[in-house]
Amino acid sequence: MASSQMESVILEEDIDEDYEPTEEEVIEYATWLGMDVDKERDLFWIATEGLKAPLPEHWKPCKTADGDIYYFNFSTGESVWDHPCDEYYKKLYADEKVKRDKKLADKKAGGAKETST
């Protein structure tokens, strides 16, 4: 029956207050966010925070008959494959990278001015 293949199981989010992601998990998520894992380790706090982020209100993880995980919002009916907070952390990374790069550029420019006078 085709309908049984489309059934999903609603999962409960199990939040471990003591969870700390492994370095491998942080590197994998940092890479997924777009970070250069060799040059942007100072921004790994974003990946760590993202890995620990709980689902927003009304969202539940669900599992397809094939075992794939997706997220469903029981208020809006929206479903997504990626964690609903992932876009927030991608934007946070992009914003923090711009701030970081500007600060580094300003520091270099300030140093260049001091040596040229």
Secondary structure, DSSP 4 states (H G I P E B T S, - for coil): -HHHHT-EEEPPP---TT----HHHHHHHHHHHT--TTT-GGGHHHHHHHHHPPPPTTEEEEEETTS-EEEEETTT--EESS-TTHHHHHHHHHHHHHHHHHHHHHHHHHHHHHHH-
